[in-house]
Amino acid sequence: MLRFTLRAPTFTRALPLLKKYPVSTHRSCRTPKPTMFHKQVSRLYSTGSVQLLAKILSTLLLLRPPVITADLPKFESQYYNYQKELWKRLMWTFPKWFYFREGTLAEQRFRELNKNPVHNNPNMEFIGGRPIIKHQRDLRFKQVLRLPKPYLEGEEGEVEGLESDKPVVPNSRTTPADASNDTTSLERKLARTLYLVISEDQGKLWAFPNFSCENTPLHKVAEEGLYGLGGTEINYFNVSPTPCHVQTSDKGKEFFIKLRILSGSFVAQNKNTTFKWLTSEELGEHLSKNYYEDIKHLMSAV
């Protein structure tokens, strides 16, 4: 029994409250009111509203990283060219006496290729200022040297001599795939990152390869699907077994698995499957606008 020790005035004021909210002597008799959580759980497990689970898909984000250095913008190219010319202008004079001893045939050939500058003649007028000659060099300009070639050139341009003495000619940054705009070749856009997209309806609708997943890990489904889609002549690297992005679409939940192709070639195993290797800007032209805006942050700017 609960005992109340109340004074007369206080008891008189508390009497209406006790009548409105009677006090129970046993706590077990109190019935808690249903909360919002209980209402949601009862509604979720009610037989009247059964919600179907979304389909789980493993979406393959296969990319080919850049093969060569990125193309420089015009401003950066001009900046590096300026720094290079400034370095040549301030560089030390070439010590020809160290590399070509006087009186030798090599020194004679060097003199034939590099003529001495015009000296400061007080009886002559020079455009652009009078020359400043030191060690047979005009310090106003950069020193341009022509060295004797240790090899001989044939009549048809053939080079004769040691392999190490032949000039190094760099390869072109553009390939035949760039000239013909072959989007199915991995040899295009060597300075950019390419992404694989496929189409099952003769190029009407393009998308990333995706595969349904039931009881297999997402990254395993993506790897097995890659071999089934493009053959086993692909050497790839799995960036992470953890999905890099989750996208909700009409098909279900798409979990993106990122893979990098290192070598090999992608050969479509299905005749109805067409594929392309596209840059991030070209993906915006082949994918739907809303879909591309949601996954744009996954693409590389290079």
Secondary structure as UniProt FT lines:
FT   HELIX           8..20
FT   HELIX           27..29
FT   HELIX           36..44
FT   TURN            47..48
FT   STRAND          56..64
FT   HELIX           74..90
FT   HELIX           96..99
FT   TURN            102..103
FT   HELIX           105..113
FT   TURN            122..123
FT   TURN            127..128
FT   TURN            139..140
FT   STRAND          152..153
FT   TURN            155..156
FT   STRAND          159..160
FT   HELIX           163..165
FT   HELIX           176..180
FT   TURN            183..184
FT   TURN            186..187
FT   TURN            190..191
FT   STRAND          194..199
FT   TURN            202..203
FT   STRAND          210..212
FT   HELIX           218..230
FT   STRAND          234..238
FT   STRAND          245..248
FT   STRAND          253..264
FT   TURN            271..272
FT   STRAND          274..278
FT   HELIX           280..286
FT   HELIX           289..295
FT   HELIX           296..298
//
